[in-house]
Amino acid sequence: MDQVKTLYVKKILLLLFLIVVIVAGSIIMLPGAALAETASQKNPSYTVFKGGYYYPSERIRLDEFSGTDFDRKKGIAGEIGFGHHYGPVFGTEFGVGYLENRRFPGTGSGRTRLEAIPVLLSARLFLPLGPLEPYGEIGVGAYFSKLEIESPAGTSSRAFREIDWGPHAGVGININLTDTLFIGMEGRYRKVRPEYGNQTVRLDGYTATANLGFRY
């Protein structure tokens, strides 16, 4: 059932991304005079703050270490991004974020925490629709991750660190409140699988964030 839900969400994200690409491509073909100047053209650079949830796309298996798994309960996600628009429809964004998921003690197990600091670079296509800017993105990131496992009694812990690369794709929308201030929402799927010792851990999952940005 989890795999069916994951495939369904992936198809939705892909469909939305393709819609953005097709419409953005059509806008590029329009004469320059037909495009009204938007807030992102007046102030092409921006800084954005994001906060929300991280949803693993499947259970995170930790058999090698604790004999138990993370369930699929949501964790937390945050990011600060720095972006620039190159014309009305194309832009790039560099971001540094934080992901965390925890498993609290159960019978015969200690607390387990999995966290990552992703450093991301994304290419974006925007649809300039007045104050609204839907967009699609694809990119790649380096993930500085740490797995920390406590003993059942909580008297000791082990920590494993890894650096891995992984792709991501997403869709979102910005709402320009003024020429320098915007709010928005974003959904992103990422695929990264670090290996701690002999255990491969799937960090694959979705983030959903609310955003606040400033243009300059």
C-alpha positions as CSV (number, residue, x, y, z in Angstrom):
1,M,0.0,0.0,0.0
2,D,2.9,2.4,0.8
3,Q,4.5,1.8,-2.5
4,V,1.2,2.5,-4.3
5,K,0.8,5.8,-2.5
6,T,4.4,6.8,-3.2
7,L,3.9,6.0,-6.9
8,Y,0.7,8.0,-7.0
9,V,2.3,11.1,-5.4
10,K,5.3,10.8,-7.8
11,K,2.9,10.8,-10.8
12,I,1.1,13.9,-9.5
13,L,4.4,15.8,-9.0
14,L,5.5,14.7,-12.5
15,L,2.3,15.8,-14.1
16,L,2.4,19.2,-12.4
17,F,6.0,19.7,-13.4
18,L,5.2,18.9,-17.1
19,I,2.4,21.4,-17.1
20,V,4.7,24.1,-15.8
21,V,7.3,23.2,-18.5
22,I,4.8,23.2,-21.3
23,V,3.2,26.5,-20.3
24,A,6.5,28.2,-19.5
25,G,7.8,27.1,-23.0
26,S,4.7,28.7,-24.6
27,I,5.4,31.9,-22.7
28,I,9.0,32.0,-23.9
29,M,7.7,32.0,-27.5
30,L,5.5,35.1,-26.9
31,P,6.8,38.5,-28.1
32,G,8.5,40.4,-25.3
33,A,5.9,43.2,-25.5
34,A,3.2,40.7,-24.5
35,L,4.8,40.0,-21.1
36,A,3.9,42.4,-18.3
37,E,6.8,43.1,-15.9
38,T,6.4,41.1,-12.8
39,A,7.8,41.5,-9.3
40,S,10.5,38.9,-10.0
41,Q,11.6,41.0,-13.0
42,K,11.7,44.2,-11.1
43,N,13.6,42.5,-8.2
44,P,15.2,39.4,-9.6
45,S,17.1,38.2,-6.5
46,Y,15.5,36.8,-3.4
47,T,16.0,35.1,0.0
48,V,13.3,32.7,1.1
49,F,12.7,30.9,4.5
50,K,10.9,27.6,4.5
51,G,9.4,25.5,7.3
52,G,7.3,22.4,7.3
53,Y,7.2,18.6,7.4
54,Y,9.3,15.8,6.1
55,Y,7.4,12.6,5.1
56,P,9.4,9.4,4.5
57,S,8.1,7.6,1.4
58,E,8.6,4.3,3.1
59,R,9.8,2.8,6.4
60,I,13.4,3.5,7.2
61,R,14.9,0.1,8.0
62,L,17.5,-0.1,10.8
63,D,17.7,-3.9,11.2
64,E,21.5,-3.8,11.3
65,F,21.6,-1.5,14.4
66,S,18.4,-1.8,16.5
67,G,16.3,-4.5,14.9
68,T,13.4,-2.1,14.5
69,D,12.3,0.4,11.8
70,F,11.2,4.0,11.7
71,D,7.6,4.2,10.9
72,R,6.3,6.7,8.3
73,K,5.3,9.4,10.7
74,K,6.3,12.9,9.6
75,G,9.4,14.7,10.8
76,I,10.4,18.3,10.5
77,A,12.0,20.2,7.6
78,G,13.4,23.7,7.2
79,E,15.5,25.6,4.6
80,I,16.9,29.0,3.7
81,G,17.2,29.6,0.0
82,F,18.9,32.2,-2.2
83,G,17.6,32.5,-5.7
84,H,17.8,34.6,-8.9
85,H,15.5,35.0,-11.9
86,Y,16.9,35.2,-15.4
87,G,14.0,36.6,-17.3
88,P,10.3,35.9,-16.7
89,V,10.3,32.1,-16.6
90,F,13.8,30.7,-15.7
91,G,15.6,30.9,-12.4
92,T,18.0,29.1,-10.1
93,E,18.0,28.6,-6.3
94,F,20.7,27.6,-3.8
95,G,19.5,26.3,-0.5
96,V,20.7,24.9,2.8
97,G,18.2,22.9,4.9
98,Y,17.5,20.6,7.7
99,L,15.6,17.3,7.9
100,E,14.9,15.2,11.0
101,N,13.0,12.1,11.9
102,R,12.9,10.4,15.3
103,R,11.8,7.1,16.7
104,F,11.0,7.3,20.4
105,P,11.7,4.5,22.8
106,G,9.6,1.4,22.7
107,T,10.0,-2.0,24.3
108,G,13.6,-3.1,24.1
109,S,14.8,-0.1,22.2
110,G,16.3,3.3,22.7
111,R,15.7,6.6,21.0
112,T,16.9,6.8,17.4
113,R,17.3,10.0,15.5
114,L,18.1,10.5,11.8
115,E,18.9,14.0,10.6
116,A,20.4,15.5,7.5
117,I,21.6,18.9,6.3
118,P,21.0,19.1,2.5
119,V,22.9,21.6,0.4
120,L,20.8,22.0,-2.8
121,L,21.0,23.5,-6.2
122,S,17.8,23.8,-8.3
123,A,16.8,24.9,-11.7
124,R,13.3,26.4,-11.9
125,L,10.7,27.3,-14.5
126,F,8.1,29.9,-13.5
127,L,4.7,30.8,-14.9
128,P,4.4,34.6,-14.5
129,L,0.6,35.0,-13.9
130,G,0.5,38.5,-12.4
131,P,0.9,38.2,-8.6
132,L,0.9,34.4,-8.8
133,E,4.0,32.4,-9.8
134,P,3.6,28.7,-10.0
135,Y,6.8,26.8,-10.7
136,G,8.4,23.5,-11.2
137,E,12.0,22.5,-10.3
138,I,14.6,19.8,-10.6
139,G,18.0,19.7,-9.0
140,V,20.6,17.9,-7.0
141,G,21.9,18.1,-3.5
142,A,24.7,16.9,-1.1
143,Y,23.3,15.5,2.1
144,F,25.3,15.6,5.3
145,S,23.5,13.0,7.4
146,K,23.8,11.5,10.9
147,L,22.2,8.5,12.4
148,E,22.2,8.4,16.2
149,I,21.1,5.3,18.2
150,E,20.8,5.1,22.0
151,S,21.0,1.9,24.0
152,P,17.7,0.6,25.4
153,A,18.7,2.0,28.8
154,G,19.7,5.4,27.3
155,T,23.1,5.1,29.0
156,S,25.2,5.1,25.7
157,S,24.8,6.0,22.1
158,R,26.4,5.4,18.7
159,A,26.5,8.0,15.9
160,F,27.2,7.3,12.2
161,R,27.8,10.1,9.7
162,E,27.7,10.1,5.9
163,I,27.8,12.5,2.9
164,D,25.7,11.4,-0.1
165,W,24.3,13.0,-3.3
166,G,20.8,12.7,-4.5
167,P,18.3,14.3,-7.0
168,H,15.1,16.1,-6.2
169,A,12.1,17.5,-8.0
170,G,9.2,19.6,-6.9
171,V,6.4,22.1,-7.6
172,G,5.3,25.2,-5.8
173,I,3.7,28.6,-6.0
174,N,4.7,32.1,-4.9
175,I,2.2,34.8,-4.2
176,N,3.6,38.3,-4.5
177,L,2.2,40.5,-1.8
178,T,4.3,43.5,-3.0
179,D,7.2,43.9,-5.4
180,T,9.6,42.9,-2.5
181,L,7.6,40.5,-0.4
182,F,6.1,37.1,-1.2
183,I,4.6,34.0,0.5
184,G,4.3,30.5,-0.9
185,M,4.0,26.8,-0.6
186,E,6.2,24.0,-2.0
187,G,6.2,20.3,-2.3
188,R,9.4,18.4,-3.1
189,Y,10.5,14.8,-3.6
190,R,14.1,13.8,-2.9
191,K,15.9,10.5,-3.4
192,V,19.0,9.8,-1.3
193,R,20.3,6.6,0.3
194,P,23.3,6.9,2.6
195,E,25.0,3.8,3.9
196,Y,25.9,3.5,7.6
197,G,28.3,0.6,8.1
198,N,26.7,-2.2,6.1
199,Q,23.2,-0.7,6.4
200,T,21.7,1.3,3.5
201,V,19.1,3.7,4.8
202,R,16.5,5.2,2.5
203,L,16.0,8.9,3.1
204,D,13.6,9.0,0.1
205,G,10.7,11.2,0.9
206,Y,8.6,14.3,0.5
207,T,8.8,17.7,2.1
208,A,5.9,20.2,2.3
209,T,6.7,23.7,3.4
210,A,5.2,27.2,3.8
211,N,7.5,29.9,2.6
212,L,8.3,33.6,3.3
213,G,10.5,35.5,0.9
214,F,12.1,38.9,0.2
215,R,13.0,40.2,-3.2
216,Y,15.8,42.7,-3.9
